[in-house]
Amino acid sequence: MSAKIIDGKAYAEGLRGRIAGAVRTLSEQGVTPGLAVVIVGEDPASQLYVKNKARQTVEVGMRSFEHVLPASTGEAELLELVARLNADPAVDGILVQLPLPKQIDAQKVIEAIDPTKDVDGFHPINAGRLMTGVPGLVSCTPLGCLLLAQSVRRDLAGLNAVVVGRSNIVGKPMAQLLIAQSCTVTVAHSKTRGLPEVCRSADILVAAVGRPEMVRGDWIKPGAIVIDVGINRVPNPAAGEGKTRVVGDVAFAEAAEVASAITPVPGGVGPMTIACLLRNTLEAACLRRGLTMPA
Ligand code: NDP
């Protein structure tokens, strides 16, 4: 194996430490950022994720407000809660955990969140700001990917970047962030022809597909930086019957032979998402009050 393994867990820990320092500085000015997380339904994986978010929010010195609603919650009721949170001065960031039950139109809920409190960066206003280069709140996962890529190479200008996946939450904002860094960006998806060849043109390859180990070692350009967003649960018979393990969208061992740097799964992009959510909450708290972000 020749690639440098990009330690997302360590990077996220460092980022949370810097956020905690900034929160202390803000608290001295009488401001304690607050993050409200709303979850509808009893999905155990989502509930665990929300618990983790709440714990890390408190650990960096922010206030955490959790709203756990039953799976039967109606759209009007959720919109009412969002309106209350929009109006609550103690709340700087609002995150509604997706997916939502089918009786609720997720897009309607996203668009109901005050864009200045939209710490997920999913509101069309924030997506538009990102596209037009106006400061705003940026989706947490792509932001985390960019920080990890820049931890290997500060200046990405002029590099060829390929993003595999075009979802609104990962692929598209990732592409916009890389354009803003002056990369030459190709966005690939399920209809892309000759995907291995397209990937081989990438100095930076971001895989956000949701297909276990789809990207093979011979799809990687020698020396490329590989960022693997995928989280896929696959059977792991070696650990016992019915056991599973998590793998990315990239065949890690093969890719690590060719790339110059690569994120592992788990321990790469995953830990960065919550850290970036906290960063966005801090930023939202500052922006709303016209304060500059403490360094
Ligand atoms: P989506 O399912 O919304 O999007 C997947 C994208 O991959 C689509 O654009 C789709 O193309 C494309 N795609 C699917 N199959 C292929 C294929 N065979 N070849 C090329 N492209 C393909 O997923 P998300 O963007 O939400 O998530 C992607 C992955 O990232 C998942 O594994 C998810 O679990 C993970 N994830 C991880 C996060 C983290 O914190 N680390 C956060 C968010 C997601 P098309 O548009 O044509 O259908």
Residues whose N, C-alpha, C, O or C-beta is under 5 A from the ligand:
A	BS01	NDP	T141 G165 R166 S167 V170 G171 A188 H189 S190 K191 A208 V209 G210 V229 G230 I231 N232 V269 G270 T273
